[in-house]
Amino acid sequence: MFQDRSEAGRELAVKLRKYSGVAGVILAVPRGGVPVAYEVAKETGMPLDLLFTKKIGHPQNREYAIGAVSLTDAYVLPNAGISAGYIKAETERIRARLGEMQVKFNGTEHLQSLKDKVVIIVDDGIATGNTLLISLNMIRKEGPSRIVVAVPVAARSAAVKLGKAVDEMVCVLIPERFEGVGGFYEDFHQVTDEEVAYYLDKLRKSVAVMNETKNTRL
């Protein structure tokens, strides 16, 4: 049981210390993954960005992922049996929403390049892993040297499934009984856009101070 996402992030960061100083990028799954990823970024020194991907839900069950969309790409499961019109409309709608998120949280900054980088994807927990599994198809196209999925808690089935799809699966807790991510947090409030902006800004300021200190010493 974690007190909150910050505590969970600190425990997860300990398991990721080996990546300190490595050329990499941390991708936080918004919004809940951001407070966790902030702690990992502080520990490793890696830049933090958001994973700008969202699932395409089945028209009869929006929770069931049949594909995923990023700012520049899309992937739909083969033989999904869904009309091209629905896929096109959902892709455009989701991409517009992702574009709004990018501007809100990153402003005019470009997304971090993943080419030849260690990519660590961080969330506050994983129940099924299906959406993330689909998103990995788009991330691989960007040519990272290594893909790591890191979470404080995951269902055993999801951990096994994702472990086979990435180079490394890092998890603090893989309980025998899993009834939802929120059950492993005392405080599991819904993270707001303001909190996301707070953590991103806090890390940027911290990096700026560190760089200024280094330059002063030179």
N, C-alpha and C positions, 0 to 999 in steps of 0.2 A: 504494500500500500504506500502510495506517495502522497505527501501533503498537498502538493500542487505541481504544475508543469515545470516550474523552475527547479524544484528539488529533483524531479525526475530527470531533467536535463543535466543537472550536475552529476547524477549517478551514471547517466549514459555517457557523459563526456569522459569519465574515468576510463571507460572501455575503449575510447577512441583516441587516447593520448598518443598512440603509436603513429597517428597521422599528423602530429604537430610538425609544422615546417614543411610538409609535403605540398607540392603544387596541386591544389584542389579547389573545389567549390562545394559549399553546403547548400542544398536546396530544401527549404522548409515547405511542408505542405500547409497552405493557409486554411484556416487561421490557427487552429490548435497546435500545429507543429512549430510555430514561430517562437514562443517562449522556451521551448525545449531546445530548438536549434540555436538560439542565442547563446545558451550556456556551452554548447558544443563548439560554436565559433570562437568564443572567448578562450576555450581550452586549447584548441588546435591552431588558432591564428588564421584559419581559412576565411575567405570572404563569404558572406551570407546573402543568398538570393532566395526568391520564392519559386516554387515549382508551379509555373503557370500552365497547368493542365487541368481539365475537368472532364468528367465522364459524359458520354452520350448514353442516356437512359433509354431502356426499351419503352416504346409508346404505351404499352399496357402496364408497365411496372417501372417507373422512373428510377427506382433504387437498383435495378438490375442493369449492370453496365454491358453495353454491346460495342462500345468503342470509347475513344478519348480524343480530345482536341487540345492542341497547344496554340500558341500565337502564330506559328508558321506551318504547322503540320496537323494531320489527323490520321487516326488509325481505327478501322472498323473490323471487328472480328469476322473472319470468313464465314460465309453461309449464315449471316445473321438473319436473313429473310425479311429485311426491312426495306421499305421503298427508298429509292434514291432521293426522292423529293423530301422525305422526312429527314434523312441523313444530312442533306444539303442545308435545310432550314435550321436544324439543330446546330450544325457546325458553325453557321454564320452567327446564330444567336449567342452561342457559347464563346466564340472568338471575340465578339464585340464586348462581352462581359469581361473577358480576360484582358482585353485592351484597356478597359476602364480601370481595372485593378493595377495594371502595370503603371499607368500614368499616375494613379493615386499614390502608390507606394514607392515607385522608382523615379517619378518625374521624367526628365529627359535622359536619364542614365540608361546606357545599353545593358542588356542582360550579360552576365558573365559568360565567356566562351567556355564550353565544356571540352573542346578539342584537346586530347592528350592529358586531361586532368583526372584526378581521382574525384568522383562525384559521390557525395554522401547525402542520401535522401533521408530527411528526418521528419517524423510525425509524432504525435503524442501517444499513438497506439494503433494497432491494426487488428481488425476483426476478421475480414475475409481476404483483403489484399487484392481483390479482383481489379479495381480501378487502377491501382498502382502497377499491377502486372501488365495491364494494357499500355499504360503510359511509358513503361520501360522500352517498348518498341520504338517510340519516338526519340527517347533519350539516347539510345544506342546509335541512332543515325548521326548524332553530333560528334561521335568519335571519342568518347572518354576512354582513358586508359584502364579505368577500374570503376565499377559501380558497387556502392555499399548502401544497404538499407539499414537504418539504425532507429530503433524505437525503444521506449521504456518498457512497453508490454505488448504482447501479441498472442493471439490464439495459436495453439500448437499447429493446427492445420495450415494457417496462413504463414507461419514461420517456415514450415517445411516447404510449402509451395514457392514462396519467394526466395528461400535459400537456394533452390535449384535454378532460379532465374537470374541471380546476381552473383557477383564475385564473392561477396561476404554479407551475411546477415548478422547484425549485432542487436541483441535484445537483453535488457536487464532481467525481465520476468517473462517466463513462458509457463503460465499456470496450468495445472491439470484441468481445472474447471474455469471456464471463461464464459461470462454472460454479458460482456460489453466492456469497452475501454473505460468508461466512466466509473465502473465499479472498483477500479484500482486507484482512484484519486479521492482524497477527502474534499478537495476543491476542484471541481471540473466545470467551472462556469464557461459559458460560451465566450470565446475570445472575440473582441470587437476589432473593427478596423483601426480604431484609435490605439489599441494596444499593439497591433501589428506595426503601425507607424512608429510607436514609441520604441519598441525593441530595435527596429531597423535603424532609427535615428541614433539611438544610444550606442549601438555598435559602431556606426560610422564616426561618431564623435570620439569614441575610444581609440579607433584606428588612427584618426587624425592626430590625436594627442601623442600616441606612440611614435608616429612618423616624425612629428615635430621634435620630440625628445631625441630621436636618433640623429636627426639633422643637426641639432644643437651640439651633440657630442662630437660630430665629425669636424 
